Amino acid sequence: MYDMALDGRNPSCIFYRHEAGMAFFNDLTRAIAQVEGMDEATVRGIGISVRDHGHIKKGGRGLSAAKMSATDACNLLIGVNASSSIRDAGSLVESYRSAILTDRMGLKTTQKGDLHEIFQLNAPFGVVFEKLIDAATVEEEGINKLSAYIVDGIAYPQGGAIRSDLVKSVFETLIVEFVFNKPNPMIDIYFRAMGSNNIFAQFWFSGHSNSNQSDRADTTKITHKTIMAVASVIKD
């Protein structure tokens, strides 16, 4: 239903051409497997676990199957990146979705704009992640709303370039990272300079930890490339 291509403006960014905006469960799992370099059967198994726990829509077969939304994509990405096994993927989605934004740094001081609306203090991660996925949908000329949100909302060096040029080139110089901490539900979002550790903005989310969980800790990191690939698949 879709084929993989390279963004002509940014060859490092994979996106997907998808027919008629009709993304189903298998389309979503396939897109995530490809962009994250995972085995498709593993991603599908995680997806089934997440779906069986009520976090992904179910439907019939063929064209009557449930069409995937930003919420479904958000929950599957949590299952894939926050779980340590297929078995526990579905049961942990809600604990990560409900993690609260506890602190933030790097937003422009205007205290208004789309990123300020998304990253409100006490906003749950699930809501924020869904809004970022929605914003990452590639629109005309390879531009997406997320690029404009970053230019307008993040305090980073922009030189003397005009806004339209900055919006077109933002992902040539900046990377957005999502770091999932396991087993305790904590997520960090970084906006940093590509190729360096220079962080322009950072957001910390924290949920309720389970004291009975193992002592071993781990992290998984994805970037804006993943949410852009997913957004292009579920685009209406």
N, C-alpha and C positions, 0 to 999 in steps of 0.2 A: 504493500500500500504506500510505501515511501522509499526513497533512496537516499543514500548518504552523499553529502556534497561538502565542499569547502566554501566558507565565506570568502568571496573575492576580495573584500576589504581587509580581512584578517585571516590569512590562511591557516592559522593555528586553531581557529574556532570551527568546530563541526556543527552543522545544522542539518535539518531534515526537511526534504520536500515531501509533503503529505497530501494525499488526494482528498479534496472536499472537506478537510477539517474533521474527518470522522475517525477519531482515535479510539480504539478499543483496548481491552486489557492486554492482549498479546502485543499490540503495537507499542504500548507504553513500556512493557517489560523488555522488549527488543531494543528500543531506543536507549534505555538506561544501561542495558548490558553492553551495548556498543560503545557508548560514550565513556563509561567507567571501566571498560576493558574487562568485563566479568563474563563468566559462563552464563549463557542465556537461561539454561535450565535452572541454575541456582537462583537467578533473579525471579524467574517465574514461580519457583517454590516459595520464596519469600513473599511474593505477591499473593499467592494463594493463602498463606498464613495470615497476612494482613487483611485480605478480603474476608476470610472466615471469621475474623474478629470484628467484622462490621465496619472496617475503615476504608474499604473500596467498594464501589457500587457493584451489585450483581444484576444480571439481566438475562435475556434469552440467548438465542444463537443467531449467527449471521447478522443481518442488518438490525435485528431487534436487540442485539447485545447492548449492554450498558455503555454509553459514551463516556470517556474519561474526562475529568475536569481537573482544575488546579488543585482541588482538595484531594482527589485520588492520587495525583502525581506527588503532592506533598507527603501523603501518608506512605506511599510506596518508597519514596526516597528516604524517609525516616527509617522504615523497615530495613532497607538495603544497607544503609550507612551507620545505623545505630545498633544493630543487632550483631551478636556473635555467632548465631546459628539460625537456621530456618525455623527451628522449633520455637524460639522465643521472640521471633520478629513481630508477630501480630500482637502479642501481649504487652509490648513496651511502647507502642506507638503513642498512646494517650499520655504517658508520662513525659515524653519529649514534646508533644504538641502543647501541653499545658505548662511547660517551662516558661518562667516569667523573665522578661527583660529587667535585669537588676541594675545595670549601669551602661553608660554609653559615652563615647568621646569622639570628637572630630566632625560633628555636624556644624554647618555654618551657623553663625550666631543670630541669624534672622528669626529663628524660632517659628518658621513657617515653610511651607513647601511640601512636596509629596513624600520625601524621605522622612521629614519630621512627622508626617501623618502616619507613616508605616512604623517607624521606630518610636512609638510612644512608650514612655516608662510604664511598666506593668503590662505591656502587651504580651500575650502568649506567643511562643515561637511558632505554633501552627498557623496562626493568623498572619504573622509577619512573612513566613516562608511562602504561603499561598500568594500573598500580594506581590512578592518578589518574582515568583514564577509567572504570574499574570503580566507583570511589567516587562519580563524578558522576552516576550513574543516579538519576533522579528517582523517589522512592518516594511514600509516602502524604503527602497534603496538600502536595505540591510540595517536600518536603524530601529532601535527599540526604545520603549519608554524608560527602561532602566538606565540607559546611557544618559538621557536627559535628566533623570532624577539625580544621578551622581554629579553631573556637572553643576546642577543648581543647588545641590544639598551638601556636598562634601568639601571640606576645606583642604584643597591640595593645589600644588603649583600649576597655574593655568597659563602663565605668560601673557602675551598680548593677543592671542588668537581670538577670533570672534566665536560666539557661542555655537553657531551651527557647525563650525569646523571641529570644535571641541567635542560636541556630541557624536560626530561621526568617527572620531579617532580615540575615544576614551579607553577602549579595550586594547589599544596598542601600547598603552603606558600603565594601565591600572588593572589589577586582578582582584576579584572578589572571592574570598575563601570562606567555606563553611566547615568548621571543625566540630565533629561529633565525638564527645567524650563518653566512654563506656567503662563500667556498667552504669554509673550514676548519670542521670539525665542532665547534662550540661552541654551547651552549644555556644561556640564563639563564632562571630562573623567579623572578618577583617576586610577592609578596603586598603590595599597596599600597592606600592609601586612594583611593577613587573620587574623581576630580576633582582630584587633587593628586599631587605627586611624593613624598609621604610613604610610605616603604617600611617595612613591618613585618617582612618576612622576605625573604631572597634566597638562591638556590641556583645555584651555578656548575658547569656540566658542560663537560668538555673531552676531545676525542678526538685521534687522530693526524692531523696535517695532512699534506697532500701538497705538497711543495716545488715540484712542477711545475705547480701550479695557478696561475691568473691572478692578477695583482696586485690586481684589482678586488675589493672587499668589499661585501657587501650584507646586509641583515637583513630578516626577515619576522616580524611579531608577530601572535599570536592570543591569545584570552583564554579564561576558563572557559566562555564562551558556546559556543564551538566544541566543547569536549569534552563539555559537557552535551547539546548537540544530537546528537552522535555517540553518546553513551551511551544516550540515549533510543531511538535506532534499533536498537541491538544488544541492548537489554535482553531477557533471557529471559522 
